[in-house]
Amino acid sequence: MHPVYPPYRSRYLPAMTRDEIEMLPGKHAAVVILPIGAIEQHGPHLPVGTDSVLAQAWLDAIMNDLPARIPAYVAPTMAYGKSNEHQGFPGTLSLSTATLRRTLLAAADQLLNWGFRTMAVLNTHGGNSSVIVSTLREIQTMHGMNAGMLRPPMTCSESARENTYGFHAGEVETSLMLAIAPERVEMGKAVTEYPARIGDPGEVRLAGAPATHSWMTSDLSKSGVMGDAKAATPEKGRKWLKEGSRELAEQIIRLSNEVARRGN
């Protein structure tokens, strides 16, 4: 039988009764992890829920690496995110900037009412980042909470072009999905498509330049892929998941230790 709750039930807030949450010790010094993914097209070979699936996979791996002494709890994953850059492709369900902001503010307000003082948003979709960062600043100033964003660390492909322009559904995401849900990956449909070349002239580029510009996926990619999905392997995915989960766990440990030192 498939488990109703994840293996870390003792840290999973939705698995607790109201009395268990009320009686949790040291809530003022605990870190609540709020995962946020997305539902959006991921090319012809990956499911539209890839970002949300990866959020859960990162959580499972992080919890294995997190010492029992660290007071950290997990809120339910927000499956939807701000994915309007992928509009025009089937399978994309996007929240507006205002809706995502209000949802984060509401979550922070409720966690504060429960007695928690620190929230760490685990974000697995780049399109969410700007809204999350600005809203977390509001949460810190308006609610007096400690608030920060966790993002899986950047992986290092052997391809310099992939590291620069492998934005979406390329080698990294496909490898991670091959490692955790291979039955949902259709490698026969994987493609390689990049939005630019490293040697392109000019100072205004998509990323990593003195000036960048906004973009829609449909302007840059016919397939919806930006990267080399064909280069993906499950071995790479397992390696990157292992390395990344350790780094994320260390981030949570450092945050928890900082909160404990402050005494708030």
PAZAPA-4460 file (N, C-alpha, C; in steps of 0.05 Angstrom, whole numbers, plus 32768, in hexadecimal, padded with zeros to 4 digits):
% residues 264
    n_x    n_y    n_z   ca_x   ca_y   ca_z    c_x    c_y    c_z   seq   type   mol
   8011   7FE8   8000   8000   8000   8000   8012   8019   8000     1      M     A
   800A   802C   7FEF   801A   8045   7FEE   8015   8055   8008     2      H     A
   802B   805F   8014   8028   806E   802D   8018   8088   8029     3      P     A
   8007   808E   803C   7FF7   80A6   803B   8008   80BF   8040     4      V     A
   801C   80BC   8052   802E   80D2   8059   804A   80CA   8052     5      Y     A
   805C   80DE   804E   8078   80D8   8048   8086   80CB   8060     6      P     A
   809D   80C0   805C   80AC   80B2   8071   80B1   80C3   808A     7      P     A
   80B4   80DD   8085   80BA   80F0   809B   80A0   80FA   80A8     8      Y     A
   808E   80E8   80AF   8074   80EF   80BA   8076   8101   80D2     9      R     A
   808B   80FC   80E3   808D   810B   80FC   8095   8128   80F7    10      S     A
   809C   812F   80DE   80A3   814A   80D7   808F   8156   80C4    11      R     A
   807B   8146   80BB   8068   814F   80A7   804F   815A   80B4    12      Y     A
   804B   8175   80B2   8035   8182   80C0   8019   8177   80B8    13      L     A
   8014   8171   809F   7FF9   8167   8098   7FF2   814D   80A5    14      P     A
   8006   813E   80AE   8001   8124   80BB   7FFB   8126   80D8    15      A     A
   7FFD   813F   80E3   7FF9   8143   8100   7FDD   814C   8106    16      M     A
   7FD4   8146   811E   7FBA   8151   8127   7FBF   816D   8131    17      T     A
   7FA9   817C   8135   7FAC   8197   813F   7FBA   8198   815A    18      R     A
   7FB4   8184   816B   7FC0   8184   8185   7FDE   817E   8184    19      D     A
   7FE6   816C   8171   8002   8167   816D   8012   817F   8164    20      E     A
   8006   818F   8152   8013   81A7   8149   8014   81BC   8160    21      I     A
   7FFF   81BD   816F   7FFE   81D0   8186   8014   81CA   819A    22      E     A
   801A   81B0   819E   802C   81A8   81B3   8049   81A3   81A9    23      M     A
   804E   81A9   8190   806A   81A6   8187   807D   81B7   8197    24      L     A
   8092   81AB   81A1   80A5   81BB   81B1   80B7   81CD   81A0    25      P     A
   80BD   81E4   81AA   80D1   81F6   819D   80C8   8200   8182    26      G     A
   80AE   8205   817E   80A6   820E   8163   80B2   8229   815C    27      K     A
   80B7   823A   8170   80C2   8254   8169   80DE   8252   815D    28      H     A
   80EC   823C   8161   8107   8238   8156   8107   8224   813F    29      A     A
   80F0   821A   8137   80EF   8205   8122   80ED   8212   8106    30      A     A
   80F6   8203   80F2   80F5   820C   80D6   80DE   81FD   80C9    31      V     A
   80CC   820B   80BC   80B6   81FE   80AC   80BE   8201   808F    32      V     A
   80C0   81EA   8081   80C7   81E9   8065   80AE   81E9   8054    33      I     A
   80AA   81FC   8043   8093   81FE   8031   809C   81F9   8015    34      L     A
   8097   81E2   8009   809F   81DC   7FEE   808C   81E9   7FD9    35      P     A
   8098   81F4   7FC4   8088   8200   7FAF   8093   81F5   7F94    36      I     A
   8082   81EA   7F84   8089   81E0   7F6A   807B   81EF   7F54    37      G     A
   8072   81E0   7F40   8063   81ED   7F29   8056   81D6   7F19    38      A     A
   8041   81DE   7F0A   8035   81CC   7EF7   8038   81DB   7EDC    39      I     A
   804A   81D0   7ECB   8050   81DE   7EB2   805C   81CA   7E9E    40      E     A
   805B   81D1   7E85   8066   81C0   7E71   8084   81BB   7E75    41      Q     A
   808D   81A3   7E71   80AA   819C   7E73   80B2   818D   7E5A    42      H     A
   80AC   8199   7E43   80B4   818C   7E2A   80A3   8174   7E24    43      G     A
   80AA   8165   7E0F   809A   814D   7E07   809F   8134   7E18    44      P     A
   80B3   8135   7E29   80BC   811C   7E36   80B8   811B   7E54    45      H     A
   80B1   8131   7E61   80AE   8132   7E7E   8091   813A   7E86    46      L     A
   8087   8131   7E9D   806C   8138   7EA5   806B   8156   7EAE    47      P     A
   8053   8161   7EAC   804F   817D   7EB3   8053   8182   7ED1    48      V     A
   8051   816E   7EE1   8055   8171   7EFE   8071   816D   7F07    49      G     A
   8085   816E   7EF4   80A1   8168   7EFB   80AB   8179   7F13    50      T     A
   80A6   8193   7F13   80B1   81A3   7F29   80A6   819B   7F44    51      D     A
   808C   8195   7F45   8080   818C   7F5E   8089   8171   7F67    52      S     A
   808D   815F   7F53   8098   8144   7F5A   80B5   8147   7F65    53      V     A
   80C4   8159   7F59   80DF   815D   7F62   80E0   816A   7F7E    54      L     A
   80CC   817B   7F84   80CB   8187   7F9E   80C8   8171   7FB3    55      A     A
   80B7   815E   7FAE   80B3   8148   7FC1   80CC   8136   7FC3    56      Q     A
   80D9   8131   7FAC   80F1   8121   7FAC   8108   812E   7FBC    57      A     A
   810A   8149   7FB8   811F   8157   7FC8   8119   8155   7FE6    58      W     A
   80FF   8158   7FED   80F8   8156   8009   80FF   813B   8014    59      L     A
   80F8   8126   8006   80FE   810B   8010   811C   8108   8015    60      D     A
   812C   8112   8002   8149   8110   8004   8154   8121   801B    61      A     A
   8149   813A   801D   8152   814C   8033   814D   8140   804E    62      I     A
   8135   8135   8052   812D   812A   806C   8140   8113   8074    63      M     A
   8149   8105   8061   815C   80EF   8067   8177   80FA   8071    64      N     A
   817E   8112   8068   8198   811E   806F   8196   8131   8087    65      D     A
   817E   8136   8090   817A   814A   80A6   817C   813C   80C1    66      L     A
   818E   8144   80D2   8190   8137   80ED   8176   813A   80FD    67      P     A
   8170   8127   810D   8157   8127   811D   8157   813E   8130    68      A     A
   816E   8148   8138   816F   815E   814C   8167   8179   8140    69      R     A
   8165   817B   8126   815D   8194   8119   813F   8197   8119    70      I     A
   8133   81AB   8126   8116   81AE   8126   810C   81BA   810C    71      P     A
   8104   81A8   80FA   80FA   81B0   80E0   80E1   81A1   80D9    72      A     A
   80CD   81AE   80CE   80B4   81A2   80C6   80AD   81A9   80A9    73      Y     A
   809C   8199   809D   8096   819C   8081   8078   81A2   807D    74      V     A
   8073   81B8   806F   8057   81BF   8067   8051   81B1   804C    75      A     A
   8037   81AE   8045   8030   81A1   802C   803A   81B1   8014    76      P     A
   8042   81A2   7FFF   804C   81AF   7FE7   8037   81BF   7FD9    77      T     A
   803F   81D7   7FD0   802E   81E7   7FBF   8035   81DF   7FA2    78      M     A
   8023   81D0   7F95   8028   81C5   7F7B   8029   81DA   7F65    79      A     A
   801A   81EF   7F68   8018   8204   7F54   802C   821A   7F59    80      Y     A
   8036   8227   7F44   8048   823D   7F47   8042   8252   7F31    81      G     A
   8054   8265   7F2E   8051   8279   7F1A   8060   8270   7F01    82      K     A
   8051   8267   7EED   805D   825B   7ED5   8054   8268   7EBC    83      S     A
   804D   8282   7EBD   8042   828F   7EA6   8055   8290   7E8E    84      N     A
   806F   828D   7E93   8082   828C   7E7D   807E   8274   7E6B    85      E     A
   8070   8260   7E75   806B   8248   7E65   8050   8248   7E58    86      H     A
   8041   825D   7E5A   8027   825F   7E4D   802A   825C   7E2F    87      Q     A
   8016   824F   7E23   8018   824A   7E06   801E   822D   7E00    88      G     A
   8027   821E   7E15   802B   8201   7E13   8015   81F3   7E23    89      F     A
   800B   81DD   7E1A   7FF7   81CE   7E2A   8004   81C5   7E45    90      P     A
   7FF3   81C3   7E59   7FFD   81B7   7E72   8007   81CB   7E87    91      G     A
   8006   81E5   7E81   8010   81F9   7E95   7FF9   8205   7EA4    92      T     A
   7FFA   8203   7EBF   7FE7   820F   7ED1   7FF6   8223   7EE2    93      L     A
   7FF1   823C   7EDF   8000   8251   7EEC   7FF0   8262   7EFF    94      S     A
   7FFB   8267   7F16   7FF0   827C   7F28   7FFB   8297   7F1F    95      L     A
   7FEC   82AC   7F25   7FF6   82C7   7F20   800A   82CE   7F36    96      S     A
   8019   82E3   7F30   802C   82ED   7F44   801D   82F5   7F5E    97      T     A
   8006   8302   7F5B   7FF7   830B   7F73   7FED   82F3   7F83    98      A     A
   7FE4   82DE   7F75   7FD9   82C7   7F83   7FEF   82B8   7F92    99      T     A
   8006   82B4   7F85   801C   82A7   7F93   8025   82B7   7FAB   100      L     A
   8027   82D1   7FA8   802F   82E2   7FBE   801B   82E0   7FD5   101      R     A
   8001   82E2   7FCF   7FED   82E0   7FE5   7FED   82C5   7FF2   102      R     A
   7FF2   82B0   7FE3   7FF2   8295   7FEE   800A   8292   8002   103      T     A
   8021   829C   7FFA   8038   829B   800C   8033   82AC   8025   104      L     A
   8027   82C3   8022   8021   82D4   803A   800D   82C6   804C   105      L     A
   7FF9   82B9   8041   7FE6   82AB   8051   7FF3   8293   8060   106      A     A
   8004   8285   8052   8012   826E   805F   8023   8278   8076   107      A     A
   8031   828E   8072   8042   8298   8087   8031   82A1   809F   108      A     A
   801A   82AE   8099   8009   82B7   80AF   7FFE   82A0   80BF   109      D     A
   7FF6   828A   80B2   7FEC   8273   80C0   8002   8265   80D1   110      Q     A
   8019   8262   80C5   802F   8256   80D3   8037   8266   80EC   111      L     A
   8035   8280   80E9   803B   8292   8100   8026   828D   8116   112      L     A
   800D   828A   810E   7FF7   8285   8122   7FFB   826A   812F   113      N     A
   8007   8257   8121   800D   823D   812D   8024   823E   8141   114      W     A
   8033   8254   8141   804A   8256   8153   8065   8254   8146   115      G     A
   8066   8251   812C   8080   824F   811E   808A   826B   8117   116      F     A
   80A5   826D   8116   80B1   8287   8111   80C4   8287   80F9   117      R     A
   80C8   8270   80ED   80DB   826E   80D7   80D0   825D   80C0   118      T     A
   80D0   8268   80A8   80C6   825A   8090   80DB   825A   807A   119      M     A
   80E0   8242   806F   80F3   823F   8059   80E4   8233   8041   120      A     A
   80E3   8243   802C   80D5   823A   8014   80E8   822A   8002   121      V     A
   80E1   8211   7FFD   80F1   8200   7FEB   80E5   8203   7FCF   122      L     A
   80F3   8211   7FBE   80E9   8217   7FA3   80F6   8207   7F8E   123      N     A
   80E6   81F9   7F7D   80F1   81E9   7F68   80EA   81F4   7F4C   124      T     A
   80E0   820C   7F4A   80D9   8218   7F30   80E4   8235   7F30   125      H     A
   80F6   823A   7F1D   8103   8254   7F1B   80F0   826B   7F18   126      G     A
   80D9   8266   7F0A   80C6   827C   7F05   80B9   8286   7F1F   127      G     A
   80BB   8277   7F34   80B0   827F   7F4E   80C2   8292   7F5D   128      N     A
   80DB   8292   7F56   80F0   829E   7F68   80EC   82BB   7F6E   129      S     A
   80E6   82CB   7F5A   80E5   82E8   7F5F   80CD   82EF   7F71   130      S     A
   80B7   82E1   7F6E   80A0   82E6   7F80   80A6   82DC   7F9C   131      V     A
   80B2   82C5   7F9E   80B9   82BA   7FB9   80CB   82CD   7FC8   132      I     A
   80E1   82D6   7FBB   80F4   82E7   7FC9   80E8   8301   7FD3   133      V     A
   80D8   830E   7FC2   80CC   8328   7FCA   80B7   8323   7FE0   134      S     A
   80A9   830D   7FDE   8094   8308   7FF3   80A1   8300   800D   135      T     A
   80B7   82F1   800D   80C4   82EA   8025   80CE   8303   8034   136      L     A
   80D6   8317   8025   80DF   8330   8031   80C7   833D   8040   137      R     A
   80AF   833C   8034   8097   8346   8041   8091   8336   805A   138      E     A
   8094   831C   8058   808E   830B   806F   80A1   8311   8087   139      I     A
   80BA   8317   8080   80CD   831D   8096   80C7   8338   80A2   140      Q     A
   80BF   834C   8092   80BA   8367   809D   809F   8369   80A9   141      T     A
   808A   835C   809D   806F   835F   80A6   8069   834D   80BE   142      M     A
   8074   8335   80BD   806D   8321   80D2   8084   831D   80E6   143      H     A
   809B   8327   80E0   80B2   8323   80F2   80BB   8306   80F2   144      G     A
   80B6   82F8   80DD   80BF   82DC   80DA   80DA   82DA   80CD   145      M     A
   80E8   82C5   80D2   8100   82BE   80C2   80F5   82AF   80A9   146      N     A
   80FD   82B8   8092   80F3   82AC   8079   8109   82AC   8064   147      A     A
   810C   8295   8057   8120   8293   8042   8118   827F   802D   148      G     A
   8127   827F   8017   8121   826C   8001   8137   8258   7FFE   149      M     A
   8130   823F   7FFB   8142   8229   7FF6   813F   8222   7FD8   150      L     A
   8154   821F   7FCA   8153   8215   7FAE   8167   81FF   7FAB   151      R     A
   8160   81E9   7F9E   8174   81D5   7F98   818C   81E1   7F8B   152      P     A
   81A4   81DA   7F93   81BC   81E6   7F88   81BF   81E1   7F6A   153      P     A
   81CD   81F3   7F5D   81D2   81F0   7F41   81E5   81D8   7F3C   154      M     A
   81DD   81C7   7F2A   81EE   81B0   7F24   8203   81B8   7F0F   155      T     A
   8217   81A8   7F0D   822D   81AE   7EFA   822E   8199   7EE5   156      C     A
   8224   819F   7ECD   8225   818C   7EB7   8241   818E   7EAA   157      S     A
   8247   8179   7E9B   8260   817A   7E8C   825F   818E   7E75   158      E     A
   8246   8196   7E6E   8242   81A8   7E58   8240   81C5   7E62   159      S     A
   8252   81D6   7E59   8251   81F2   7E60   8237   81FF   7E56   160      A     A
   822E   81F7   7E3E   8216   8203   7E34   81FE   81FB   7E44   161      R     A
   81FD   81E2   7E4E   81E7   81D9   7E5F   81E7   81E9   7E79   162      E     A
   81FE   81EE   7E85   8200   81FD   7E9E   81F6   821A   7E9A   163      N     A
   81FA   8225   7E82   81F2   8240   7E7D   81D6   8243   7E73   164      T     A
   81CD   8231   7E61   81B3   8234   7E55   81A1   821C   7E58   165      Y     A
   81A8   820A   7E6A   8196   81F3   7E6F   8181   81FB   7E84   166      G     A
   816E   820C   7E7B   815B   8218   7E8E   8145   8205   7E96   167      F     A
   813B   81F4   7E83   8122   81E7   7E88   8120   81CC   7E79   168      H     A
   8119   81B7   7E89   8113   819D   7E7E   812B   8191   7E6F   169      A     A
   8143   819A   7E76   815B   8191   7E69   8168   817A   7E77   170      G     A
   8183   817A   7E78   8192   8164   7E83   818C   8160   7EA1   171      E     A
   818B   8176   7EB0   8188   8174   7ECD   816D   8169   7ED5   172      V     A
   8158   8177   7ECD   813D   816E   7ED6   8137   8152   7ECB   173      E     A
   813F   814C   7EB3   8139   8132   7EA7   8149   811C   7EB7   174      T     A
   8162   8122   7EBE   8171   810E   7ECD   8165   810A   7EE9   175      S     A
   815C   811F   7EF6   8150   811C   7F10   8136   810B   7F0E   176      L     A
   8126   8110   7EF9   810E   8101   7EF6   8114   80E3   7EEF   177      M     A
   8129   80DF   7EE0   8131   80C3   7EDA   8139   80B4   7EF3   178      L     A
   8144   80C3   7F07   814C   80B7   7F20   8135   80B1   7F32   179      A     A
   8120   80C2   7F32   810B   80BF   7F46   80F1   80B4   7F3A   180      I     A
   80EC   80B9   7F21   80D2   80B0   7F15   80D7   80A8   7EF7   181      A     A
   80E8   8094   7EF2   80F0   808E   7ED6   80D8   8086   7EC5   182      P     A
   80C3   807B   7ED2   80AC   8072   7EC2   809C   8089   7EB6   183      E     A
   80A2   80A2   7EC0   8094   80BA   7EB6   80A4   80C9   7EA2   184      R     A
   80BB   80BF   7E9A   80CD   80CD   7E87   80CD   80BE   7E6D   185      V     A
   80C7   80CC   7E57   80C7   80C0   7E3C   80E0   80C9   7E2D   186      E     A
   80F6   80BB   7E32   810F   80C3   7E27   810F   80C2   7E08   187      M     A
   80FE   80B2   7DFD   80FC   80B1   7DE0   80F3   80CB   7DD4   188      G     A
   80E7   80DC   7DE4   80DD   80F6   7DDA   80EF   810D   7DE3   189      K     A
   8105   8107   7DF1   8117   811C   7DFB   8124   812A   7DE4   190      A     A
   8128   8144   7DE8   8135   8154   7DD3   814B   8166   7DDF   191      V     A
   815B   8171   7DCD   816F   8184   7DD5   8169   819E   7DC6   192      T     A
   8164   81B3   7DD6   815E   81CE   7DCA   8168   81E3   7DDE   193      E     A
   8179   81F5   7DD4   8183   820B   7DE4   8179   8226   7DDA   194      Y     A
   8174   8238   7DED   816B   8253   7DE4   8181   8265   7DDA   195      P     A
   819A   825E   7DDF   81B0   8270   7DD6   81CA   8260   7DD7   196      A     A
   81DF   826D   7DCC   81FA   8262   7DCD   820B   8272   7DE0   197      R     A
   821E   8265   7DEC   822F   8273   7DFF   823E   828B   7DF3   198      I     A
   8246   8288   7DDA   8256   829D   7DCD   8246   82B3   7DC0   199      G     A
   822B   82B3   7DC4   821B   82C9   7DB8   8225   82E4   7DC1   200      D     A
   8226   82F8   7DAF   8230   8312   7DB6   821B   8323   7DC6   201      P     A
   8224   8338   7DD1   8212   834B   7DDF   8212   8347   7DFD   202      G     A
   8209   835B   7E0B   8208   835B   7E28   81EC   8356   7E33   203      E     A
   81D8   8355   7E22   81BD   834F   7E2B   81B6   8333   7E22   204      V     A
   81B4   8321   7E36   81B0   8305   7E30   819A   82FA   7E43   205      R     A
   8195   82E0   7E40   8181   82D3   7E51   8189   82D1   7E6E   206      L     A
   81A3   82CB   7E72   81AD   82C7   7E8D   81CB   82CB   7E8D   207      A     A
   81D7   82D0   7EA5   81F3   82D1   7EA8   8201   82E7   7E98   208      G     A
   81F3   82FE   7E95   81FF   8314   7E86   81FB   832E   7E95   209      A     A
   8209   8343   7E8D   8205   835D   7E9B   81E8   8366   7E9C   210      P     A
   81D9   835F   7E87   81BC   8366   7E86   81AD   834E   7E7C   211      A     A
   8196   8348   7E87   8186   8332   7E7E   816A   833C   7E77   212      T     A
   815B   832B   7E69   8140   8333   7E61   812D   831C   7E67   213      H     A
   8113   8324   7E69   80FF   8310   7E6F   80F8   8301   7E55   214      S     A
   80EC   82EA   7E58   80E6   82D9   7E41   80CE   82C7   7E46   215      W     A
   80C2   82BE   7E30   80AE   82A9   7E30   80BB   8291   7E24   216      M     A
   80B4   827A   7E2E   80C0   8261   7E24   80BB   825E   7E06   217      T     A
   80A3   8265   7DFD   809C   8262   7DE1   80AC   8273   7DCF   218      S     A
   80B9   8289   7DDA   80CA   829A   7DCA   80E6   828C   7DC6   219      D     A
   80ED   827A   7DD7   8107   826E   7DD7   8109   8251   7DCE   220      L     A
   80F3   8243   7DD0   80F4   8226   7DCC   80DA   821C   7DBE   221      S     A
   80DE   820D   7DA9   80C7   8201   7D9B   80BD   81E8   7DAB   222      K     A
   80CF   81DA   7DB8   80C8   81C2   7DC6   80BF   81C6   7DE3   223      S     A
   80C5   81DE   7DEE   80C1   81E3   7E0A   80D9   81DB   7E1C   224      G     A
   80ED   81D0   7E0F   8106   81C8   7E1D   811B   81DD   7E19   225      V     A
   812A   81E3   7E2E   8141   81F5   7E2B   8158   81E6   7E39   226      M     A
   8166   81D6   7E29   817C   81C6   7E34   817E   81AC   7E24   227      G     A
   818F   819A   7E2E   8195   8181   7E21   8189   816A   7E30   228      D     A
   816F   8164   7E2B   8162   814E   7E3A   816E   8133   7E32   229      A     A
   8179   8131   7E1A   8184   8118   7E10   819D   810F   7E21   230      K     A
   81AA   8122   7E2E   81C2   811C   7E3D   81BC   8111   7E59   231      A     A
   81A3   8110   7E60   819B   8108   7E7B   819F   80EA   7E80   232      A     A
   81A6   80E3   7E98   81A8   80C7   7EA1   819F   80C5   7EBE   233      T     A
   8194   80AE   7EC6   818D   80AB   7EE2   81A4   80AC   7EF5   234      P     A
   81BC   80A4   7EEC   81D4   80A6   7EFD   81DA   80C3   7F04   235      E     A
   81D8   80D4   7EF1   81DD   80F1   7EF6   81C8   80FB   7F0A   236      K     A
   81AF   80F3   7F06   8199   80FC   7F17   819D   80F4   7F34   237      G     A
   81A5   80DA   7F38   81AA   80D1   7F53   81C1   80E0   7F60   238      R     A
   81D6   80E5   7F51   81ED   80F3   7F5B   81E5   8110   7F63   239      K     A
   81D7   811E   7F52   81D0   8139   7F57   81BC   813B   7F6E   240      W     A
   81AA   8128   7F70   8196   8128   7F86   81A4   8124   7FA1   241      L     A
   81B7   8112   7FA1   81C6   810D   7FBA   81D6   8125   7FC3   242      K     A
   81E5   8130   7FB0   81F5   8148   7FB6   81E4   8160   7FBE   243      E     A
   81CF   8164   7FB0   81BE   817B   7FB5   81AF   8179   7FCF   244      G     A
   81A6   8161   7FD6   8197   815E   7FEF   81A9   8163   8007   245      S     A
   81C2   815B   8005   81D4   8161   801B   81D8   817F   801F   246      R     A
   81DB   818D   8008   81DF   81AA   800A   81C6   81B8   8015   247      E     A
   81AF   81AF   800C   8196   81BB   8016   8192   81B5   8034   248      L     A
   8199   819D   803D   8197   8196   8059   81AA   81A8   8069   249      A     A
   81C2   81AD   805E   81D5   81BF   806C   81CA   81DB   806E   250      E     A
   81BC   81E5   8059   81AF   81FF   805A   819B   8200   8071   251      Q     A
   818B   81EC   8074   8176   81EB   8089   8183   81EA   80A4   252      I     A
   8198   81DA   80A7   81A7   81D9   80C0   81B2   81F4   80C8   253      I     A
   81BE   8202   80B4   81C9   821C   80BA   81B3   8230   80C2   254      R     A
   819D   822F   80B4   8186   8240   80BB   817C   823B   80D7   255      L     A
   8179   8221   80DD   8170   8219   80F8   8183   8223   810E   256      S     A
   819D   821F   8109   81B1   8228   811C   81B1   8246   8120   257      N     A
   81AD   8254   810A   81AC   8272   810C   8194   827B   811C   258      E     A
   817D   826E   8117   8165   8275   8126   8169   826F   8144   259      V     A
   8176   8259   814A   817B   8251   8166   818E   8266   8173   260      A     A
   81A1   826F   8165   81B4   8283   8170   81A6   829D   8176   261      R     A
   8194   82A5   8164   8185   82BE   8168   8172   82BC   817F   262      R     A
   8168   82A4   8184   8155   82A0   8199   8139   82A8   8192   263      G     A
   8132   82AA   8177   8117   82B1   816E   810D   829E   8159   264      N     A
***
